[in-house]
Amino acid sequence: MISQWVDQPTTEDLHDDTPLILVAAAVGAVLSLLIDAIAHTPSLGVHPFGRTLLPIAVIVSFAVALTTYRGLLDDGHRLESLAVAIGLAYAAFLISSVTSLLLDDFFIGLHMDAWAIHTLTGVYAGAIAHLIVEITRHITLKGLFQLLVVVLGSGFLVSMISVGSPDWWRDSLSWMGYDGNSGFVFNGTLIIGGIVLGVYGAGVIRLLQANKAHAHATQLIPYLVGMAVGTVCIGLFPMRVSPISQVLHDVSAFIALGGFVGFALILARQDDLYSAKFRRRCTGGVLIILVMGGLYLLQIANYTFSELAIIAVIAYLLGRLNREMRVIHAMTVTAPRNVTAEILVQSQQQMEIDEQ
């Protein structure tokens, strides 16, 4: 049912997760032993724990998410499950990267026996398995948006920490994709972020279709596809690598941004579904994007600052869209089949009162 993935958890599964956690811990310890025997140099930092932390975090989180996530409609959609598993695995990679770096800084000179390293890695794998199960069990449309924020936010943060040039911000965010130290993380963040954005967009479309708004959903599809594909291609084609890559990078950025502008303008015109306040916010968000672009062209605002401001506007409006979806769902569940305009206005006014 729609209520399972808009407002409520996808399932109320009360099964004991202890066997899964124990299996994940055992597999993590064994993989740690194998990785430590094969890889003689740490993948990140100098601490021996960091050598096994990253690959095991990715493997365990991906496998658990892929096998436990049932889909927003609880229909076991495999493509959706794969995309969510990739997003969660990448988030685990970023978090484990920061953890490994902190270990290097906080435990300088610490000697650890091999059995202690493998035991701690197994415990870490079990903890990740438990966390992933809790996330996939209760994930909603809002949860997909939060996953997108975590992937992009933490990816950009790790890129800023690892970038080699201290003056990267004088150029643009994309400079981190060109930099040799941060390029892998920054470009990977955009690729994975675009995939998660595509899953979120598909969720919005499926919700609107389930609520009989087929025409509106059809209007949004090309813009959501442009946003997702454009974001992925920005990561696939880094700037300054080659003339062709530079052109594709710039075109992808315009496609992604243009997709969102068109998406927001369509939402702003849909007065029979969304509240007046939300539609005004969409219009205002587009105006802010245009203003930030103008300030950059006039060389008043730094390009990186303009990019961050535009990203903040996009994140804010997508976050508000989740609230609108809950109102649409509430009207579909509680109202009769011939929903009147008065009921729609009352529901939207109540939401605005709750916000205030």
C-alpha positions in Angstrom: 0.0 0.0 0.0 1.0 3.6 -0.5 1.0 4.3 3.2 3.8 1.8 3.6 6.3 3.9 1.8 5.2 7.5 2.2 4.6 7.9 5.9 5.1 4.5 7.4 7.9 1.9 7.5 7.8 -0.6 4.6 7.3 -3.4 7.0 6.9 -4.2 10.6 9.3 -7.1 10.5 9.9 -8.3 14.1 12.3 -11.2 13.3 15.5 -11.5 15.3 18.4 -10.1 13.3 21.0 -11.8 15.5 21.8 -14.6 13.0 22.4 -12.2 10.2 24.6 -10.0 12.4 26.6 -13.1 13.5 27.0 -14.3 9.9 28.1 -10.8 8.8 30.6 -10.6 11.7 32.1 -14.0 10.8 32.3 -13.2 7.1 33.9 -9.8 8.0 36.6 -11.5 10.1 37.4 -14.1 7.4 37.5 -11.4 4.7 39.8 -9.3 6.9 42.2 -12.2 7.2 42.2 -12.7 3.4 42.6 -9.1 2.6 45.4 -8.7 5.2 47.2 -11.6 3.6 46.8 -10.4 0.1 47.2 -6.6 0.5 50.5 -5.7 2.2 50.0 -1.9 2.0 47.0 0.0 3.5 44.4 1.2 1.2 43.9 4.4 3.2 46.2 5.8 5.9 48.9 3.8 7.7 46.9 2.0 10.4 46.6 -1.7 9.8 42.9 -1.6 10.7 42.2 0.8 7.8 43.5 -1.8 5.4 40.5 -4.1 5.9 37.9 -1.5 7.0 36.9 0.0 3.7 36.5 -3.1 1.5 34.6 -5.0 4.2 32.3 -2.1 4.9 31.4 -1.9 1.2 30.9 -5.7 0.7 28.8 -6.2 3.8 26.6 -3.1 3.4 26.0 -3.9 -0.3 25.2 -7.6 0.3 22.9 -6.9 3.3 21.0 -4.1 1.6 20.5 -6.0 -1.6 19.1 -9.0 0.2 16.9 -7.2 2.8 15.5 -4.2 0.9 12.0 -5.0 -0.3 11.3 -1.8 -2.3 9.2 1.2 -1.6 6.1 -0.6 -2.7 7.2 -3.8 -1.0 7.3 -5.4 -4.4 11.0 -6.4 -4.5 11.8 -4.3 -7.5 15.4 -5.5 -8.3 16.6 -2.4 -10.1 15.5 -0.2 -7.3 17.0 -2.6 -4.7 20.3 -2.6 -6.6 20.5 1.2 -6.7 19.7 1.6 -3.0 22.3 -1.1 -2.2 24.9 0.8 -4.2 24.0 4.1 -2.4 24.2 2.5 1.0 27.5 0.8 0.2 29.0 4.1 -1.0 27.8 5.8 2.2 29.4 3.1 4.2 32.6 3.6 2.2 32.7 7.3 3.0 32.0 6.9 6.7 34.6 4.1 6.9 37.1 6.4 5.1 36.7 9.1 7.8 36.9 6.4 10.5 40.1 5.1 9.1 41.6 8.6 8.9 40.6 9.3 12.5 42.3 6.0 13.6 45.5 7.2 12.0 45.3 10.6 13.8 44.2 9.4 17.2 46.2 6.1 17.6 49.6 7.0 16.3 52.1 4.3 17.2 49.5 1.8 18.4 50.5 -1.8 17.8 47.7 -4.3 17.2 48.0 -8.1 16.9 46.5 -9.7 13.8 43.8 -11.5 15.8 42.7 -8.1 17.3 42.5 -6.5 13.9 40.4 -9.3 12.5 38.1 -9.4 15.6 37.5 -5.7 15.5 36.8 -5.9 11.8 34.3 -8.6 12.4 32.5 -6.6 15.1 32.5 -3.6 12.7 30.9 -5.8 9.9 28.2 -7.0 12.3 27.4 -3.4 13.4 27.1 -2.3 9.8 24.8 -5.3 9.0 22.5 -4.3 11.8 22.5 -0.7 10.8 21.7 -1.5 7.2 18.9 -3.8 8.1 17.3 -1.1 10.3 17.7 1.5 7.4 16.3 -0.8 4.7 13.4 -2.0 6.9 12.1 1.5 7.6 13.2 3.4 4.5 10.6 5.7 2.9 10.5 8.2 0.1 11.9 10.7 2.6 14.5 8.1 3.5 15.7 8.0 -0.1 16.1 11.8 -0.1 18.1 11.5 3.2 20.3 8.9 1.6 20.9 11.3 -1.3 21.9 14.1 1.1 24.2 11.7 3.0 25.9 10.5 -0.2 26.4 14.0 -1.7 27.2 15.8 1.6 29.7 13.3 2.9 31.2 12.8 -0.5 31.8 16.5 -1.0 33.2 16.7 2.6 35.7 13.9 2.1 36.7 15.5 -1.3 37.3 18.8 0.4 39.5 17.1 3.0 41.5 15.2 0.5 41.9 17.7 -2.3 45.5 18.6 -3.0 45.2 22.2 -4.0 44.2 24.6 -1.2 42.9 27.1 -3.7 40.4 24.7 -5.4 37.5 26.9 -4.3 38.7 29.8 -6.4 37.7 27.7 -9.5 34.6 25.5 -8.9 33.4 22.4 -7.1 34.3 20.4 -10.3 38.0 21.2 -9.6 37.9 18.5 -7.0 37.0 16.0 -9.7 40.1 17.0 -11.7 42.4 17.0 -8.6 44.5 13.8 -8.4 43.8 13.3 -4.6 40.1 14.0 -4.5 39.1 13.1 -8.1 38.1 9.5 -7.3 35.8 10.4 -4.4 34.3 13.5 -6.0 33.5 11.9 -9.3 32.2 8.7 -7.6 30.0 10.8 -5.4 28.3 12.4 -8.4 27.8 9.1 -10.1 26.3 7.4 -7.1 24.4 10.5 -6.2 22.8 10.6 -9.6 21.8 6.9 -9.3 20.1 7.6 -5.9 18.5 10.7 -7.4 17.1 8.6 -10.1 15.6 6.1 -7.6 14.1 9.1 -5.7 12.6 10.5 -8.9 11.1 7.1 -9.8 9.5 7.0 -6.3 7.9 10.4 -6.9 6.5 9.3 -10.2 5.2 6.0 -8.8 3.5 7.9 -6.0 1.8 10.4 -8.3 0.6 7.6 -10.6 -0.7 5.7 -7.6 -2.7 8.8 -6.7 -4.2 9.0 -10.2 -2.0 12.0 -11.2 -0.8 10.3 -14.4 -0.7 13.4 -16.6 1.4 15.3 -14.0 3.7 12.4 -13.5 4.3 12.1 -17.3 5.2 15.8 -17.4 7.9 15.3 -14.7 9.6 12.2 -16.1 11.9 14.0 -18.7 13.0 16.5 -16.2 13.8 14.0 -13.5 15.6 11.9 -16.0 17.7 14.9 -17.0 18.5 15.7 -13.4 19.7 12.1 -12.7 21.5 11.4 -15.9 23.1 14.9 -16.0 24.5 14.4 -12.4 25.9 10.9 -13.3 27.6 12.3 -16.5 29.2 15.2 -14.5 31.1 12.5 -12.6 31.8 10.4 -15.7 33.3 13.3 -17.6 35.6 15.3 -15.3 36.6 18.8 -16.3 40.0 19.6 -18.0 40.9 15.9 -18.6 40.4 16.5 -22.3 38.6 18.9 -24.6 35.8 16.4 -25.2 35.5 15.6 -21.5 35.3 19.3 -20.7 32.5 19.9 -23.2 30.5 16.8 -22.0 31.1 17.9 -18.4 29.7 21.4 -19.1 26.7 20.1 -21.1 25.9 17.6 -18.4 25.9 20.3 -15.8 23.5 22.4 -17.8 21.2 19.4 -18.4 21.1 18.6 -14.7 20.4 22.2 -13.7 17.9 22.8 -16.6 16.1 19.6 -15.6 15.6 20.9 -12.0 14.5 24.3 -13.2 11.9 22.7 -15.5 10.9 20.4 -12.7 10.4 23.2 -10.2 8.4 25.3 -12.7 6.0 22.4 -13.5 5.5 21.9 -9.7 4.8 25.7 -9.4 2.0 25.5 -12.0 0.3 22.5 -10.5 -2.3 24.3 -8.3 -4.6 21.3 -8.0 -2.1 19.1 -6.1 0.4 21.3 -4.2 -0.1 24.0 -1.6 0.2 27.7 -2.6 3.1 28.1 -0.2 5.0 25.3 -1.8 4.3 26.6 -5.3 5.6 30.0 -4.3 8.7 28.4 -2.9 9.3 26.6 -6.2 9.0 29.9 -8.1 11.3 31.6 -5.6 13.9 28.8 -5.8 14.0 29.2 -9.6 14.5 33.0 -9.2 17.3 32.5 -6.7 19.1 30.1 -9.2 18.8 32.7 -11.9 20.0 35.4 -9.6 23.1 33.4 -8.5 23.9 32.7 -12.2 23.6 36.4 -12.9 25.9 37.3 -10.0 28.5 34.9 -11.3 28.3 36.3 -14.8 28.7 39.8 -13.5 31.7 38.5 -11.4 30.1 39.6 -8.2 29.8 36.1 -6.7 32.4 33.4 -6.7 31.5 30.4 -8.9 31.9 27.9 -6.1 29.7 30.0 -3.8 27.0 30.1 -6.6 27.2 26.3 -7.0 26.8 25.7 -3.3 23.8 28.2 -3.1 22.1 26.4 -6.0 22.6 23.0 -4.5 21.2 24.3 -1.2 18.0 25.5 -3.0 17.6 22.2 -4.8 18.0 20.2 -1.5 15.5 22.5 0.3 12.8 22.2 -2.4 13.2 18.4 -2.7 12.8 18.2 1.1 9.6 20.3 1.0 8.3 18.1 -1.8 8.3 15.2 0.6 5.8 17.0 2.8 3.6 17.7 -0.1 3.6 14.0 -1.0 2.3 13.2 2.5 -0.6 15.6 2.0 -1.5 14.1 -1.3 -1.4 10.6 0.3 -3.6 11.8 3.2 -6.2 13.1 0.8 -6.2 9.9 -1.2 -6.7 7.7 1.9 -9.2 9.8 3.8 -11.3 11.5 1.1 -14.0 10.0 -1.0 -13.5 9.3 -4.6 -15.0 12.6 -5.7 -12.6 14.8 -3.8 -13.8 18.4 -3.8 -11.7 21.6 -4.0 -12.7 22.5 -0.4 -11.2 19.3 1.0 -8.0 20.0 -0.9 -7.7 23.5 0.3 -8.4 22.5 3.9 -5.7 19.8 3.8 -3.1 22.2 2.4 -4.0 24.9 4.9 -3.7 22.4 7.8 -0.2 21.5 6.5 0.8 25.2 6.4 -0.5 25.6 10.0 1.6 22.6 11.1 4.7 24.0 9.5 4.3 27.3 11.3 
